[in-house]
């Protein structure tokens, strides 16, 4: 992605970056109005859907009744623009 727009192949077996394909273009950052969102996670299914990488380490705590408060802020969006 540091060299330009990433092109990938996706099927039921997974996703693979195709480094030989280069459509041209670049990634950029666009500011958006500041907004926050808060979510309270009380079940393992919610944890797995929201923070899959943390499910293994925090899942046991959630099972014992721990509630996880997740609050994050949106300040912008990163996206790509392909040049023809």
C-alpha positions as CSV (number, residue, x, y, z in Angstrom):
1,X,0.0,0.0,0.0
2,X,3.0,2.3,0.4
3,X,3.7,1.9,-3.3
4,X,0.1,2.6,-4.5
5,X,-3.3,1.1,-4.6
6,X,-3.4,-2.6,-3.5
7,X,-5.0,-5.1,-5.8
8,X,-6.2,-8.3,-4.3
9,X,-7.8,-11.6,-5.3
10,X,-10.5,-12.9,-2.9
11,X,-12.3,-16.2,-3.0
12,X,-13.6,-18.7,-0.4
13,X,-10.0,-19.8,0.3
14,X,-8.9,-16.4,1.4
15,X,-7.4,-13.1,0.2
16,X,-4.1,-12.6,-1.7
17,X,-2.4,-9.4,-2.6
18,X,-1.4,-9.3,-6.3
19,X,1.8,-7.2,-6.3
20,X,2.2,-7.5,-10.1
21,X,-1.1,-5.5,-10.7
22,X,-0.8,-1.7,-10.4
23,X,-3.8,0.4,-11.4
24,X,-2.1,3.6,-10.4
25,X,-3.5,6.0,-7.8
26,X,-2.9,6.7,-4.2
27,X,-4.4,6.6,-0.7
28,X,-5.4,9.8,1.0
29,X,-6.9,11.0,4.3
30,X,-10.0,13.1,4.5
31,X,-11.1,14.8,7.7
32,X,-14.7,14.3,8.8
33,X,-16.7,16.0,11.6
34,X,-15.5,14.7,15.0
35,X,-17.8,12.0,16.3
36,X,-17.6,9.5,19.1
37,X,-19.2,6.1,19.6
38,X,-19.5,4.0,22.7
39,X,-20.3,0.4,23.0
40,X,-20.6,-1.8,26.0
41,X,-19.7,-5.5,25.4
42,X,-21.3,-8.0,27.7
43,X,-21.2,-11.2,25.7
44,X,-18.5,-13.2,23.9
45,X,-20.3,-13.1,20.6
46,X,-20.3,-9.3,20.7
47,X,-16.6,-9.3,21.7
48,X,-15.7,-11.6,18.8
49,X,-17.6,-9.5,16.3
50,X,-16.2,-6.2,17.6
51,X,-12.6,-7.0,18.5
52,X,-11.8,-10.5,17.2
53,X,-8.1,-10.3,18.1
54,X,-9.0,-9.7,21.7
55,X,-11.6,-12.4,22.0
56,X,-9.2,-15.1,23.2
57,X,-7.5,-13.0,25.9
58,X,-10.7,-11.2,27.2
59,X,-13.3,-13.8,26.5
60,X,-12.9,-15.6,29.9
61,X,-13.4,-12.3,31.7
62,X,-16.6,-11.6,29.8
63,X,-17.9,-15.0,30.6
64,X,-17.3,-14.2,34.3
65,X,-19.5,-11.1,34.1
66,X,-16.9,-8.4,33.2
67,X,-18.3,-5.6,31.0
68,X,-16.0,-3.9,28.5
69,X,-16.7,-0.3,27.6
70,X,-15.3,0.6,24.2
71,X,-15.3,4.2,23.2
72,X,-13.6,5.5,20.1
73,X,-13.6,8.7,18.1
74,X,-13.8,9.3,14.3
75,X,-11.7,12.1,13.0
76,X,-11.2,11.1,9.4
77,X,-11.3,8.4,6.8
78,X,-8.5,6.9,4.7
79,X,-9.4,5.8,1.2
80,X,-7.9,5.2,-2.2
81,X,-8.4,6.8,-5.6
82,X,-7.6,4.9,-8.7
83,X,-6.3,6.9,-11.7
84,X,-7.2,5.9,-15.2
